[in-house]
Amino acid sequence: MPLQLVFVYGTLKADFSNHSVLGDSQFVDMATTDETYLMYSNGCYPTITPEDGGTQVRGEVYICEEGTMRDLDCLEANGAMYTRHQRLVNMDNNGMLAVWVYEYNYEHQGEQILDGNFTHEHCGGRYDRN
């Protein structure tokens, strides 16, 4: 598998608890989804599902190797809890790119995130930062 682009919008972002799973992946740019989503804070991690009239989600794009993609699929329970889909994102400095995005497979719970930007505050200060 060649190098892959992945969009992260929650605990995999820089300064969040699961960022280390990205290992040596190279940060590319900040980005916003082209598609709109429902976004919720489900405890201390976000969930998104495509939704017309939802919000665009803010996140980071990384270049990942095959082993890192396997690690991400494991963390996100790809095919069970989340499913990885190719989606377009608008890069802050590099136009539009197709990237992998993990979308939630179950009914949302918790607080809806209306601005599409998951922050430490969505965890009520209970977050373990790196």
Sequence and secondary structure as in RCSB ss.txt:
>XXXX:A:sequence
MPLQLVFVYGTLKADFSNHSVLGDSQFVDMATTDETYLMYSNGCYPTITPEDGGTQVRGEVYICEEGTMRDLDCL
EANGAMYTRHQRLVNMDNNGMLAVWVYEYNYEHQGEQILDGNFTHEHCGGRYDRN
>XXXX:A:secstr
   EEEEE STTSTTSTTGGGGTT EEEEEEEESS EEEEE SSSEEEEE TT B  EEEEEEE HHHHHHHHHH
TTBTTTEEEEEEEEEESSS EEEEEEEEE S   SEE TTS   GGGGTT     
